[in-house]
Amino acid sequence: AFVSSSFTGASPTGTLRFIMPDKLRDGTSLAGKSIAWTAAVDGKKVSEGTAVGGTQVAVEFKNVEQGLRVFTLTPSYSGKQGLPGRLVRLGRQ
């Protein structure tokens, strides 16, 4: 889930914060388990990593083109992809 953004004005660089899921859709707990994530802008992967279920992830985005942009962080666990956290941002031109 999306938490916050540090992008200001027309800045091409900023950090987005997301909370990793703490359970699967069937209710199985992910607390203490390592979850992979992929961050993207407009569907293009910009970084990836892992985080513990239920914790906050800070992802820095650099040199993002101005205009309407869709930022996503998609978690995956045990070969299954979760629902992405998403933010749509309109940078000043």
DSSP file (Angstrom, degrees, kcal/mol; ACC not computed):
  #  RESIDUE AA STRUCTURE BP1 BP2  ACC     N-H-->O    O-->H-N    N-H-->O    O-->H-N    TCO  KAPPA ALPHA  PHI   PSI    X-CA   Y-CA   Z-CA
    1    1 A A              0   0    0      0, 0.0    18,-2.6     0, 0.0     2,-0.1   0.000 360.0 360.0 360.0 139.1    0.0    0.0    0.0
    2    2 A F  E     +A   18   0A   0     16,-0.2    16,-0.2    84,-0.2     3,-0.1  -0.468 360.0 171.5 -69.4 139.1    1.2    3.5   -0.8
    3    3 A V  E     -     0   0A   0     14,-3.4     2,-0.3     1,-0.4    15,-0.2   0.755  51.9 -23.3-114.7 -55.5    2.1    5.6    2.3
    4    4 A S  E     -A   17   0A   0     13,-1.1    13,-2.7     0, 0.0    -1,-0.4  -0.979  44.4-138.7-159.4 166.8    3.9    8.9    1.2
    5    5 A S  E     -A   16   0A   0     -2,-0.3    11,-0.2    11,-0.2     9,-0.0  -0.985   6.1-165.6-133.9 142.1    5.9   10.8   -1.4
    6    6 A S        +     0   0    0      9,-2.1     2,-0.2    -2,-0.3    10,-0.1   0.298  52.2 123.1-107.1   7.9    8.8   13.2   -1.1
    7    7 A F        -     0   0    0      8,-0.3     2,-0.4     7,-0.1     7,-0.1  -0.487  42.8-169.1 -65.3 136.0    8.5   14.6   -4.6
    8    8 A T    >   -     0   0    0      5,-0.4     3,-2.3    -2,-0.2     5,-0.1  -0.996  44.5 -41.5-131.7 137.1    8.0   18.3   -4.5
    9    9 A G  T 3  S-     0   0    0     -2,-0.4    83,-0.4     1,-0.3    -2,-0.0  -0.216 120.2 -21.2  53.9-130.5    7.1   20.7   -7.4
   10   10 A A  T 3  S+     0   0    0     81,-0.2    -1,-0.3    56,-0.1    81,-0.1   0.209  92.2 143.8 -96.4  14.2    8.8   19.8  -10.6
   11   11 A S    <   -     0   0    0     -3,-2.3    81,-0.0     1,-0.2    53,-0.0  -0.304  43.1-152.5 -57.8 132.6   11.7   17.8   -8.9
   12   12 A P  S    S+     0   0    0      0, 0.0    52,-3.0     0, 0.0     2,-0.4   0.492  77.3  62.6 -84.1  -2.3   12.7   14.8  -11.0
   13   13 A T        +     0   0    0     49,-0.2    -5,-0.4    50,-0.2     2,-0.3  -0.970  60.9 133.6-127.5 137.8   13.9   12.9   -7.9
   14   14 A G  E     - B   0  61A   0     47,-2.3    47,-3.4    -2,-0.4     2,-0.4  -0.981  43.0-112.0-168.2 171.5   11.9   11.7   -4.9
   15   15 A T  E     - B   0  60A   0     -2,-0.3    -9,-2.1    45,-0.2     2,-0.4  -0.954  20.1-161.6-118.9 134.1   11.2    8.9   -2.5
   16   16 A L  E     -AB   5  59A   0     43,-2.5    43,-2.9    -2,-0.4     2,-0.4  -0.913   9.7-148.8-111.1 142.8    8.0    6.9   -2.3
   17   17 A R  E     +AB   4  58A   0    -13,-2.7   -14,-3.4    -2,-0.4   -13,-1.1  -0.934  17.1 177.8-115.5 134.7    7.1    4.9    0.8
   18   18 A F  E     -AB   2  57A   0     39,-2.5    39,-3.3    -2,-0.4     2,-0.5  -0.927  25.8-130.0-130.2 153.1    5.0    1.7    0.7
   19   19 A I  E     - B   0  56A   0    -18,-2.6    37,-0.2    -2,-0.3     3,-0.1  -0.924  27.4-130.2-102.4 127.9    4.0   -0.8    3.3
   20   20 A M        -     0   0    0     35,-3.1    34,-0.4    -2,-0.5    17,-0.0  -0.448  34.6 -93.7 -72.3 149.5    4.6   -4.4    2.3
   21   21 A P        -     0   0    0      0, 0.0    33,-0.7     0, 0.0    34,-0.2  -0.285  27.1-159.0 -62.5 149.7    1.7   -6.8    2.7
   22   22 A D  S    S+     0   0    0     31,-0.3     8,-3.1     1,-0.2     9,-0.7   0.407  71.7  24.2-111.0  -0.3    1.5   -8.7    6.0
   23   23 A K  B    S-C   29   0B   0      6,-0.3     6,-0.2     7,-0.2    -1,-0.2  -0.991  75.5-112.2-157.2 158.8   -0.7  -11.6    4.8
   24   24 A L    >   -     0   0    0      4,-2.7     3,-2.1    -2,-0.3     6,-0.1  -0.351  44.8 -97.8 -81.2 169.2   -1.8  -13.5    1.7
   25   25 A R  T 3  S+     0   0    0      1,-0.3    -1,-0.1     2,-0.1    57,-0.0   0.801 125.8  56.7 -59.2 -29.4   -5.3  -13.3    0.3
   26   26 A D  T 3  S-     0   0    0      2,-0.1    -1,-0.3     1,-0.0     0, 0.0   0.432 124.4-103.6 -84.1   3.1   -6.2  -16.5    2.0
   27   27 A G    <   +     0   0    0     -3,-2.1     2,-0.1     1,-0.3    -2,-0.1   0.351  69.3 150.3  95.4  -6.1   -5.2  -15.0    5.4
   28   28 A T        -     0   0    0      1,-0.1    -4,-2.7    -5,-0.1    -1,-0.3  -0.418  50.3-114.5 -62.4 130.3   -1.8  -16.7    5.7
   29   29 A S  B     -C   23   0B   0     -6,-0.2    -6,-0.3    -2,-0.1    -1,-0.1  -0.413  27.9-174.0 -70.9 139.0    0.6  -14.5    7.7
   30   30 A L    >   +     0   0    0     -8,-3.1     3,-2.4    -2,-0.1    23,-0.7   0.245  37.9 138.2-109.7   8.1    3.7  -13.0    6.0
   31   31 A A  B 3  S+d   53   0C   0     -9,-0.7    23,-0.1     1,-0.3     3,-0.1  -0.335  78.2   7.1 -57.2 128.4    5.0  -11.5    9.3
   32   32 A G  T 3  S+     0   0    0     21,-0.7     2,-0.3     1,-0.3    -1,-0.3   0.422 104.3 120.5  79.5  -1.2    8.8  -12.1    9.4
   33   33 A K    <   -     0   0    0     -3,-2.4    20,-2.2   -11,-0.1     2,-0.5  -0.724  67.7-114.0 -99.4 148.2    8.9  -13.5    5.9
   34   34 A S  E     -E   52   0D   0     -2,-0.3     2,-0.4    18,-0.2    18,-0.2  -0.664  32.1-169.1 -83.0 126.2   11.0  -12.0    3.1
   35   35 A I  E     -E   51   0D   0     16,-3.3    16,-2.2    -2,-0.5    42,-0.2  -0.959  15.2-135.3-118.5 129.8    8.9  -10.6    0.2
   36   36 A A  E     -EF  50  76D   0     40,-1.9    40,-2.6    -2,-0.4     2,-0.3  -0.513  24.1-169.0 -78.2 151.3   10.4   -9.5   -3.1
   37   37 A W  E     -EF  49  75D   0     12,-2.7    12,-2.0    38,-0.2     2,-0.4  -0.988  14.2-157.7-140.8 153.0    9.3   -6.2   -4.7
   38   38 A T  E     -EF  48  74D   0     36,-1.7    36,-2.7    -2,-0.3     2,-0.4  -0.998  10.0-155.1-129.7 127.3    9.6   -4.5   -8.0
   39   39 A A  E     +EF  47  73D   0      8,-2.9     7,-2.9    -2,-0.4     8,-1.4  -0.835  19.4 176.3-102.6 140.8    9.3   -0.7   -8.4
   40   40 A A  E     -EF  45  72D   0     32,-2.4    32,-2.3    -2,-0.4     2,-0.5  -0.970  27.0-148.1-142.3 155.1    8.3    0.7  -11.8
   41   41 A V  E >  S-EF  44  71D   0      3,-2.1     3,-2.1    -2,-0.3    30,-0.2  -0.997  91.5 -13.9-121.8 123.7    7.5    4.0  -13.5
   42   42 A D  T 3  S-     0   0    0     28,-3.3    29,-0.1    -2,-0.5    -1,-0.1   0.841 131.3 -53.4  53.0  36.5    4.9    3.8  -16.3
   43   43 A G  T 3  S+     0   0    0     27,-0.4     2,-0.6     1,-0.2    -1,-0.3   0.429 111.9 119.6  83.2  -1.0    5.4    0.0  -16.3
   44   44 A K  E <   -E   41   0D   0     -3,-2.1    -3,-2.1     1,-0.0    -1,-0.2  -0.880  67.6-119.9-103.1 122.2    9.2    0.1  -16.7
   45   45 A K  E     +E   40   0D   0     -2,-0.6    -5,-0.3    -5,-0.2     3,-0.1  -0.327  36.7 168.0 -60.4 131.6   11.1   -1.5  -13.9
   46   46 A V  E     -     0   0D   0     -7,-2.9     2,-0.3     1,-0.4    -6,-0.2   0.597  63.2  -8.9-117.7 -22.8   13.5    0.9  -12.1
   47   47 A S  E     -E   39   0D   0     -8,-1.4    -8,-2.9     2,-0.0    -1,-0.4  -0.983  54.1-164.7-165.3 167.0   14.5   -1.1   -9.0
   48   48 A E  E     +E   38   0D   0     -2,-0.3     2,-0.3   -10,-0.2   -10,-0.2  -0.974  19.2 138.6-153.1 162.2   13.8   -4.2   -7.0
   49   49 A G  E     -E   37   0D   0    -12,-2.0   -12,-2.7    -2,-0.3     2,-0.3  -0.932  40.5 -92.6-175.3-163.5   14.6   -5.7   -3.6
   50   50 A T  E     +E   36   0D   0     -2,-0.3     2,-0.3   -14,-0.3   -14,-0.2  -0.958  30.7 175.3-135.0 154.9   13.2   -7.6   -0.7
   51   51 A A  E     -E   35   0D   0    -16,-2.2   -16,-3.3    -2,-0.3     2,-0.2  -0.976  36.5 -96.0-153.3 159.6   11.6   -6.5    2.6
   52   52 A V  E >   -E   34   0D   0     -2,-0.3     3,-2.0   -18,-0.2   -32,-0.3  -0.577  53.6 -92.1 -79.8 140.4    9.9   -8.2    5.5
   53   53 A G  B 3  S+d   31   0C   0    -20,-2.2   -21,-0.7   -23,-0.7   -31,-0.3  -0.232 110.4  18.3 -52.7 134.6    6.1   -8.5    5.5
   54   54 A G  T 3  S+     0   0    0    -33,-0.7    -1,-0.3   -34,-0.4     2,-0.2   0.373 100.1 116.4  85.4  -3.5    4.4   -5.6    7.2
   55   55 A T    <   -     0   0    0     -3,-2.0   -35,-3.1   -34,-0.2     2,-0.3  -0.540  68.3-104.7 -97.5 165.4    7.4   -3.3    7.0
   56   56 A Q  E     -B   19   0A   0    -37,-0.2     2,-0.4    -2,-0.2   -37,-0.2  -0.679  27.4-157.7 -89.6 139.9    7.8    0.0    5.2
   57   57 A V  E     -B   18   0A   0    -39,-3.3   -39,-2.5    -2,-0.3     2,-0.5  -0.968   1.9-156.5-117.1 130.9    9.9    0.2    2.0
   58   58 A A  E     -B   17   0A   0     -2,-0.4     2,-0.5   -41,-0.2   -41,-0.2  -0.942  12.4-171.3-107.1 123.2   11.4    3.5    0.8
   59   59 A V  E     -B   16   0A   0    -43,-2.9   -43,-2.5    -2,-0.5     2,-0.5  -0.963  12.0-146.6-119.5 122.6   12.1    3.6   -2.9
   60   60 A E  E     -B   15   0A   0     -2,-0.5     2,-0.5   -45,-0.2   -45,-0.2  -0.744   9.5-162.6 -89.5 131.5   14.1    6.4   -4.5
   61   61 A F  E     -B   14   0A   0    -47,-3.4   -47,-2.3    -2,-0.5     2,-0.3  -0.961  11.0-165.6-112.7 127.5   13.1    7.4   -8.0
   62   62 A K        +     0   0    0     -2,-0.5   -49,-0.2   -49,-0.2    -2,-0.0  -0.867  59.3   3.0-118.1 147.7   15.7    9.5  -10.0
   63   63 A N  S    S+     0   0    0     -2,-0.3     2,-0.4     1,-0.2   -50,-0.2   0.858  74.9 178.0  52.7  44.4   15.5   11.5  -13.1
   64   64 A V        -     0   0    0    -52,-3.0    -1,-0.2    -3,-0.2     5,-0.0  -0.650  31.6-115.3 -79.6 129.5   11.8   10.9  -13.7
   65   65 A E        -     0   0    0     -2,-0.4    26,-0.2     1,-0.1    -1,-0.1  -0.314  33.8-106.3 -63.1 146.1   10.5   12.8  -16.7
   66   66 A Q  S    S+     0   0    0     24,-0.1     2,-0.2    27,-0.1    27,-0.1  -0.279  78.3  57.0 -69.5 160.4    7.9   15.5  -16.0
   67   67 A G  S    S-     0   0    0     24,-0.3    24,-2.0    25,-0.1     2,-0.4  -0.658 101.2 -16.7 113.7-170.7    4.3   14.9  -16.8
   68   68 A L  E     + G   0  90D   0     22,-0.2     2,-0.4    -2,-0.2    22,-0.2  -0.577  69.9 176.6 -72.9 121.6    1.7   12.4  -15.8
   69   69 A R  E     - G   0  89D   0     20,-3.0    20,-2.9    -2,-0.4     2,-0.6  -0.969  24.9-147.6-131.0 143.3    3.5    9.3  -14.3
   70   70 A V  E     - G   0  88D   0     -2,-0.4   -28,-3.3    18,-0.2   -27,-0.4  -0.956  16.2-167.1-111.9 117.7    2.3    6.1  -12.7
   71   71 A F  E     +FG  41  87D   0     16,-3.2    16,-2.4    -2,-0.6     2,-0.3  -0.868  10.8 179.1-103.0 134.4    4.6    4.7  -10.0
   72   72 A T  E     -FG  40  86D   0    -32,-2.3   -32,-2.4    -2,-0.4     2,-0.4  -0.974  23.5-163.0-135.6 152.3    4.0    1.2   -8.7
   73   73 A L  E     -FG  39  85D   0     12,-2.0    12,-2.7    -2,-0.3   -34,-0.2  -0.966  18.0-167.0-129.9 115.6    5.5   -1.2   -6.2
   74   74 A T  E     -F   38   0D   0    -36,-2.7   -36,-1.7    -2,-0.4     2,-0.2  -0.910   5.8-152.0-110.2 119.7    4.5   -4.8   -6.8
   75   75 A P  E     -F   37   0D   0      0, 0.0     7,-3.5     0, 0.0     2,-0.3  -0.540  11.6-172.6 -84.4 153.8    5.2   -7.4   -4.1
   76   76 A S  E     -FH  36  81D   0    -40,-2.6   -40,-1.9     5,-0.3     2,-0.4  -0.991   5.3-178.9-145.8 144.3    5.7  -11.1   -4.9
   77   77 A Y  E >   - H   0  80D   0      3,-2.5     3,-1.8    -2,-0.3   -42,-0.1  -0.989  69.3  -7.6-144.6 129.7    6.0  -14.1   -2.6
   78   78 A S  T 3  S-     0   0    0     -2,-0.4     3,-0.1     1,-0.3    -1,-0.1   0.867 130.3 -50.8  53.7  41.6    6.6  -17.8   -3.4
   79   79 A G  T 3  S+     0   0    0      1,-0.2     2,-0.4    -3,-0.0    -1,-0.3   0.495 115.1 112.6  80.5   3.2    6.2  -17.1   -7.1
   80   80 A K  E <   -H   77   0D   0     -3,-1.8    -3,-2.5     0, 0.0     2,-0.3  -0.929  59.9-136.9-115.4 133.9    2.9  -15.3   -6.8
   81   81 A Q  E     -H   76   0D   0     -2,-0.4    -5,-0.3    -5,-0.2     2,-0.1  -0.675  17.4-149.8 -89.5 137.9    2.5  -11.6   -7.6
   82   82 A G        -     0   0    0     -7,-3.5    -1,-0.1    -2,-0.3   -58,-0.0  -0.327  35.8 -73.8 -93.6-179.0    0.5   -9.4   -5.3
   83   83 A L        -     0   0    0     -2,-0.1     2,-0.1    -9,-0.1    -1,-0.1  -0.590  56.5-115.9 -74.9 135.2   -1.6   -6.3   -6.0
   84   84 A P        -     0   0    0      0, 0.0     2,-0.4     0, 0.0   -10,-0.2  -0.442  12.1-128.3 -75.5 144.5    0.6   -3.2   -6.7
   85   85 A G  E     -G   73   0D   0    -12,-2.7   -12,-2.0   -84,-0.1     2,-0.4  -0.728  40.6-164.3 -78.7 141.5    0.7   -0.2   -4.5
   86   86 A R  E     -G   72   0D   0     -2,-0.4     2,-0.4   -14,-0.2   -14,-0.2  -0.979  26.1-179.4-141.2 144.3    0.2    2.7   -6.9
   87   87 A L  E     -G   71   0D   0    -16,-2.4   -16,-3.2    -2,-0.4     2,-0.5  -0.990  13.2-156.0-138.7 131.8    0.6    6.5   -7.1
   88   88 A V  E     -G   70   0D   0     -2,-0.4     2,-0.4   -18,-0.2   -18,-0.2  -0.942  20.0-175.2-106.1 127.5   -0.3    8.7  -10.1
   89   89 A R  E     -G   69   0D   0    -20,-2.9   -20,-3.0    -2,-0.5     2,-0.7  -0.978  21.0-154.2-129.5 134.9    1.7   12.0  -10.1
   90   90 A L  E     -G   68   0D   0     -2,-0.4   -22,-0.2   -22,-0.2     2,-0.2  -0.914  19.5-158.8-107.2 105.3    1.5   14.9  -12.4
   91   91 A G        -     0   0    0    -24,-2.0   -24,-0.3    -2,-0.7   -81,-0.2  -0.561  26.2-103.0 -80.3 146.5    4.8   16.8  -12.4
   92   92 A R              0   0    0    -83,-0.4    -1,-0.1    -2,-0.2   -25,-0.1  -0.369 360.0 360.0 -67.9 147.3    4.9   20.4  -13.5
   93   93 A Q              0   0    0    -27,-0.1    -1,-0.1    -2,-0.1   -27,-0.1   0.384 360.0 360.0-113.5 360.0    6.2   21.1  -16.9
